[in-house]
């Protein structure tokens, strides 16, 4: 009996030492709140598989604040202080591709180079073509692993529309007629955007395949310049008219979600992954529906069916360019490969509402009956996927890759707000965005 106890103590000590001594592979990310918990679920499953294989490694995921904070922290940290893997949001893709460290080398290791430690190449064709067209900018191989892709959908107050005997709008032309009928019925009117420039420049531009910048909105070459199609002047004028009628809200982010919850607006454009926060804000006061982000019928209907795809935001994981043992690199490669398996991407869609970035993941959820539910999160996930993947992208609906893009977005919001309020003409707003934005692009060279 004593001998058995002795063996048990030795066994427990070995297990304890393995846990304590497990080598940490650090990942910095920007998933806050529930998203962070969902991502940790995926990480925990991978760590469990490592333990089952007797490998003394552990992925340590750390939330570093907003997407912008994550990238800034990574680029400002000394090489030895950087994590092994970092998440960069799509707006920082061009920045990550072009930034070099003190040694003159880029700040990341290309993914295919990482995968050589598994003795194989990553099959890039497993990714959705819409994802590849953005992340393989200029025809290059993947520099990072796409993981979370979000796109815009349109949430609506289903109770209000039902009371006014209306169905959710598919086109912006239907908007004016619906607002008049909702007003007559004593129901909420108006539309808001979770992100003003992201939805009413990037997404509406993608819906109509309209140029924002040269070289395919910067996707084809880093030397791109802002050059807006006249379509954006037209759209901005419509927002100005709606604002004057009290039909367009300038609230953004959580404020826009609260305006929707408080019945100040009947429509809200926001990410498909925002369903949980919107549901909490509404608190059961009315039934919420979700549909695709609208388009202008007068701008044409490509493919004779529906408008072009919406574009994807989100982020990808990059491997830090620093000295690593072959063994650590092999675990890093295994982890990144694991993140983009159809099974993990299907789970990620179910948990978060994000668009899966690889083929077959959506089909797995279809086979499992996931989309049969009327739950808002399920329908938001389905709508987001269909909005993004229904059509092969056009030249200007693949995404936007520009240096200093986050700062350009600030100029866009400032000028758009002035134009919508009627403080300046919409032509002046677009012209200023283009002029000031190109100065930022010039300064980044």
Secondary structure by P-SEA (a helix, b strand, c coil): caaaaaaaaaaaaaaaaaaaacccbbbbbcccaaaaaaaaaaaaaaaaaaaaacccbbbbbbbcccaaaaaaaaaaccccccccbbbbcccaaaaaacccccccccccccccccccccccccccccccaaaaaaaacccccccccccbbbbbbbbcaaaaaaaacccccccccaaaaaaaaaaaaccccbbbbccccccccaaaaaaaccccccccccccccbbbbbbcaaaaaaaaaaaaaaaacccccccaaaaaaaaaacccccccccccaaaaaaaaacccbbbbbbcbbbcccccccccccccbbbbbbbbbbbccccccaaaaaaaaaaaaaaacaaaaaaaaaaccccccccaaaaaaaaacccccccaaaaaaaaaaaaccccccccccccccccaaaaaaaaaaaaaaaaaaccccaaaaaaaaaaaaaaaaaaac
